[in-house]
Amino acid sequence: MTEDRPQETDRCQERDIAAHIFTTSSVMVGLCLTIISVVRSLPKPGQIQTAVDDLIAIGAMVFLLACFLSYAVLRSRHLRRMHRVESLADGVFLLGLTILAVACAMFVWTIL
């Protein structure tokens, strides 16, 4: 009986983290689309602007993948599978944040 409780606690924590990744990554997809529309509305689109919006579009796809993976964690019934998929969703989400940060840095440094 005491062995079931730590597993239940782990399962609740995993679902809690997955829920945060799910909501945040879906918001980040919308943010990426907004940034792309702002970058494309600037006058004189240059080479760097198309590189930035391409990079942000890749970031949006990465965030969408993190959203799908976290949804899979929320739907999963197996604890071991939940741990693996949740770790993958974490990594994919951090990759998306890194891509977005690099794209923003490229955009800012070319404007200056």
Salt bridges, closest charged atoms under 4 A:
GLU8 OE2 - ARG11 NH1 3.75
GLU14 OE2 - HIS83 ND1 3.29
ASP16 OD1 - HIS20 NE2 3.58
ASP53 OD2 - ARG40 NE 3.00
